Amino acid sequence: MQRLPEPELMDDPAQAKAYAHADFEDAHSAIVAHFRRVFEKHEAPHTMLDLGCGPADISIRFAQLYPDCKIDAVDGAHFMLEQARTFTERAGLQHQITLHLQRLPDCELPEKCYQAIVSNSLLHHLHEPQDLWTTIRKYATPSTAIFICDLYRPKTLEQAEGLVSRYAADEPEILRRDFYNSLLAAFTPDEVEAQLSTAGLRGLKLEPISDRHLLVHGSIQGT
């Protein structure tokens, strides 16, 4: 099945609000657990970059896990960052999480490099996937903990429809449609491997972690 790109930004207020209030408890808890698993021998980071932070739920979870960590959270969608601001203030974490309205790969951020770079569900939105990997190279050192989670594209439309029915049956139609479109816009594991090769990112491992999610993690080499 060929990839069908979707808009890069969630600029629709209704879509941003629906996504921000969706129940991602299980998925996002699993993401944090996977981070702790793959970087169990690393020291707790003191600086973290969250690319495509959305409503900041992932940033908030990491801020709570690592209270001494300063997080720069980046998103290109104004309405999504409005949701993120509400949630970070509600959690009392606005002094630990700094929100940035910027787009990849032209980010200009406070730190020259970060001890951890994370991203969840950004890659499939990008029309040019190298924008993500270029940004990672810009802000990573050889010891930076890199952790990228995203959907991967099913082989058929029928499989995509089945995943929506299995995991989003009780969600509003706007979220069901968004999930379906995201599955069609996602890259396959082989495509992501090719992206990493093109970017010259050695040392990163690709790992399928569910029937719809993949994880790229590790530390880069040769930068």
C-alpha positions in Angstrom: 0.0 0.0 0.0 1.4 3.4 -1.0 1.8 6.1 1.6 -0.9 8.8 1.6 0.5 11.9 3.3 -1.7 14.0 5.6 -1.3 17.6 6.6 1.9 18.3 8.6 0.1 20.4 11.3 -3.0 20.0 13.4 -4.2 23.5 12.7 -7.9 22.8 13.1 -9.0 23.9 16.6 -11.6 21.1 16.9 -9.1 18.4 15.8 -6.4 19.8 18.2 -8.9 19.8 21.1 -10.2 16.3 20.3 -6.7 14.9 20.1 -5.6 16.7 23.3 -8.5 15.2 25.3 -8.3 11.7 23.9 -7.4 8.8 26.2 -3.8 7.9 25.5 -3.1 6.7 29.0 -2.1 3.1 28.0 -0.1 4.1 24.9 1.8 7.0 26.6 2.5 5.1 29.8 4.0 2.4 27.6 6.2 4.9 25.8 7.7 6.1 29.1 8.1 2.5 30.2 10.0 1.7 26.9 12.2 4.7 27.4 13.2 3.5 30.9 13.8 0.0 29.5 16.1 1.0 26.6 18.0 3.6 28.6 18.1 1.8 32.0 21.9 2.2 32.2 21.8 5.9 31.3 21.8 8.6 34.0 18.6 10.6 34.3 18.7 13.4 31.7 18.9 17.1 32.8 17.9 18.4 29.4 15.4 17.0 27.0 14.0 18.0 23.6 10.5 16.9 22.7 9.9 17.2 18.9 6.3 17.4 17.9 5.1 17.7 21.4 1.4 18.1 20.6 -0.6 18.8 23.8 2.6 18.0 25.9 1.3 14.8 27.5 4.6 13.1 26.8 6.6 16.1 28.1 4.5 16.2 31.2 5.1 12.5 31.9 8.9 12.9 31.5 8.9 16.0 33.6 7.2 14.1 36.4 9.6 11.2 36.0 12.7 13.4 36.0 11.9 16.5 38.1 15.4 17.9 37.6 15.1 17.8 33.8 14.4 21.0 31.8 12.4 20.2 28.7 12.1 22.2 25.5 8.9 21.1 23.8 8.4 22.0 20.1 5.4 22.0 17.9 4.4 23.9 14.7 0.7 24.0 15.4 -0.6 27.1 17.3 -3.8 25.5 18.5 -2.0 22.4 19.7 0.4 24.5 21.7 -2.6 26.3 23.3 -3.7 22.9 24.6 -0.1 22.1 25.7 0.0 25.4 27.7 -3.2 24.6 29.4 -2.0 21.1 30.5 1.5 22.2 31.6 0.1 24.9 33.7 -2.6 22.6 35.2 0.2 20.2 36.1 2.3 23.0 37.6 5.2 22.3 35.2 5.4 25.5 33.3 8.7 26.3 34.8 10.1 22.9 33.9 8.6 22.7 30.4 9.2 25.5 27.9 6.9 25.4 24.8 8.2 26.6 21.4 6.1 27.3 18.3 8.6 26.3 15.6 8.8 23.9 12.7 11.4 21.4 11.7 14.1 21.6 10.5 14.5 25.3 11.1 14.3 25.2 14.9 16.4 27.6 17.0 16.4 26.4 20.5 18.0 27.5 23.8 20.4 24.6 24.1 23.1 23.7 21.6 22.6 20.0 22.5 20.4 17.8 24.7 21.0 14.8 26.9 17.7 13.2 25.5 15.7 13.8 22.4 12.2 12.3 22.2 9.4 12.4 19.7 6.0 10.7 19.5 3.8 10.5 16.5 5.6 13.3 14.6 7.4 11.4 11.8 4.2 10.3 10.0 3.1 13.9 9.7 6.2 15.1 7.9 6.2 15.4 4.1 10.0 15.3 4.2 11.0 12.8 6.9 14.7 13.9 6.8 13.5 17.1 8.6 13.3 15.0 11.8 16.6 13.2 11.4 18.4 16.5 10.4 17.1 18.2 13.6 18.2 15.2 15.7 21.7 15.4 14.2 21.8 19.1 14.9 20.9 18.8 18.6 22.4 15.4 19.6 25.8 14.5 20.8 27.2 10.9 20.5 25.8 10.2 24.1 22.4 11.7 23.6 19.5 9.3 24.3 17.4 9.3 21.2 13.9 7.9 21.4 11.5 8.2 18.5 8.1 6.4 18.6 5.5 6.4 15.7 3.0 4.5 13.9 3.9 2.2 11.0 1.8 1.7 7.9 -0.2 -1.5 7.6 0.0 -3.5 4.3 -3.6 -3.0 3.3 -6.5 -0.6 3.7 -8.4 -3.5 5.3 -5.7 -3.8 8.0 -5.9 -0.1 8.7 -9.6 -0.3 9.1 -9.2 -3.2 11.4 -6.8 -1.3 13.6 -9.2 1.6 13.8 -12.0 -0.7 14.9 -9.8 -2.5 17.4 -8.3 0.6 19.1 -10.6 3.5 18.4 -14.1 2.0 18.3 -15.4 4.2 21.2 -13.6 7.4 20.1 -15.4 10.3 18.4 -15.5 10.2 14.6 -12.9 13.0 14.3 -10.4 10.9 16.1 -11.3 7.7 14.3 -10.7 9.5 11.0 -7.5 11.0 12.2 -6.2 7.6 13.3 -7.0 6.1 10.0 -5.4 8.9 8.0 -2.3 8.7 10.2 -2.0 4.9 9.6 -2.0 5.6 5.8 0.5 8.4 6.2 2.9 6.4 8.4 6.1 4.9 7.1 6.9 1.2 7.0 9.8 -0.1 9.1 11.9 -0.6 5.9 11.3 3.0 4.9 12.4 4.2 8.3 15.5 2.1 8.1 16.3 3.7 4.7 15.8 7.2 6.2 18.3 6.4 8.9 20.8 5.2 6.4 20.3 8.3 4.3 20.8 10.5 7.3 24.0 8.7 8.3 22.6 7.9 11.7 24.5 4.9 12.9 23.9 3.3 16.3 20.1 3.7 16.2 18.0 0.6 16.5 14.5 0.1 15.0 12.1 -2.0 17.0 8.4 -2.8 16.4 6.7 -2.6 19.8 3.1 -3.3 18.9 0.9 -4.1 15.9 0.9 -0.5 14.9 3.9 1.2 16.6 7.6 1.2 16.0 10.5 2.6 18.1 13.8 4.0 17.0 16.2 4.3 19.9 19.9 4.5 20.8 22.7 7.0 20.5 24.2 8.3 17.3 27.7 7.7 16.2 30.1 9.6 13.9 28.7 13.1 14.5 
